[in-house]
């Protein structure tokens, strides 16, 4: 079967790629991690990608297949165009780095049939009754099938190497009557983790003890709470949970628990925590409370396809022990490149307190039409925004301006679906409360099977410089502004002061980007019919087309340099009548001609 690990260095960058086929889908998966090479050959992780590629000619690539792929998380945002040339047997993988005249081919020789290598430093509590060290003990499914821990991972294309700690006893605990607590396990791990560094970057410590304070727990991750940057590098299993079992029951439960906890060190999650349609077949990552007679009846001593996808192609920062913390959510398993490309654009410069307008666009890169949802923020189409800046990291689940009713739609080849969101503040405060540069990342879960990410964009936030900046900083820095921008305008009495603020800025500073944002909100508000309840009963505020036209003309003014503002203004314009649209277009054309004539003079 075509699969393996490929490595090479190009200039000051090191690349490690993996190729494997998972499940009956008829697709190969290619993933790649990118590192910068520092002095002394130490490496700094930059980013990763994973792509799904159809096979040809009975599983062998014919000719070349090209995808434009971004390294997600790369600090320099470098886009990498990947060309996969015929890969069969021991043929090398070729990546085309860069684009156009600067493109260069990088050949990655195959270094192993296994996709990753993990060292397991193994310790066992003295006096613990056991069925042998994990290097040698086996579990039997039936008379003809037996399994060991290294064999399990080898079948999963992971090279698991077990080494003894080679040190003295971890603690003074002895005997089956002594019970471990989590703090004691953490202290024992702290003593032992020096063995893991710096010799084995892909390494964990596995500690087998007799008894844990919480009954019914077969195993657990161990974390050194004093070192938050050292995550998922320790785990323990507890022997007393095997008491009273037959030899075959004991060995199979011990093997399952060891493999399960090592899986957590790889950041694998329980099967019932996966999003979407869950694969509930009995596998190593089935939660312990679901392990019963029915489980063992169908258990085939394997990881399911979701877990294999993570083991083979999860991003380095998500998978490698010692990197990101364990997160019990489905956060990286399906980051495969689909036929959709996600692009994010944001205002480049704003003032403290000013909302930033973010445009998110999904484009169909394939030659065929695809069926997707009509919104980027509906169920199975969840969009998450990450903001990194001087105030730290914040995550936003956006309320888009044009989400509409959930329904499926056909997106033709080369066509796009765009939505807009105001980034301003939430219940914890303003996102941009300090001056500086902020990095904006966007991730969209298209469906239960696929997650795509946009290349990061940046916004610079500056201190107030003039009267308008000061007004923004003082009055826009408030929960009311966030609410009125999310509602896209409102006649609600509690928001009246903010509505008046938008009108003031729209009138006094019509050529400023913040004024054009205010005009969009006022136009959208005027274009809608509002209903409200009061003591007098139900009342209706009718549309105000003349206000909408006036504000849209401002937002679409030729003096407006913000493309995002113009794009969202055009989308608002589509909600107007045809006569109103013609009126706005005629006025904009007149302004454009006047501006052109002034330039000529």
Secondary structure, DSSP 8 states (H G I E B T S, - for coil): ---EEEEEEETTEEEEEEEEE-GGGSEEEEEEEEEEE-GGG-EEEEEEEEEEEE--TTT---SEEEEEEE-BT-TT--EEEEEEE---TT--EEEEESSGGG-EEEEEEEEESSSEEEEEEEEE-TT---SS-TTT--EESSSS-EE-HHHHHHHTTEEEEEEE--SS-SSS--STT--B-HHHHHHHHHHHGGGTTTT-SSEEEEEEES-BSSTT--EEEE--TT-TTS-S-EEEEEGGGGTT--HHHHHHHHHHHHHHHHHHHTT---GGG-SSS---S--TTS-GGG-SHHHHHH--S---HHHHHHHHHS-HHHHSTTSS---SS--STT--B-SEEEEEEE-SEEETT--EEEEEEEEE-SSS-EEEES-SSSTT--EEEEEEETTEEEEE----TT--S--EEEE-TT-EEEEEEEE-EETTEETT-SSEEEEEEEEEE-SSS-EEE---EEEEEE---SHHHHHIIIIISSHHHHHHHHTT----GGGHHHHHHHHHHHHHTTTSHHHHHHHHHHHHHHTS-EEEEETTEEEEE---HHHHHHHHHHHT-TT---HHHHHHHHHHHTTS-HHHHHHHHHHHHHHHHHHHHHHH-
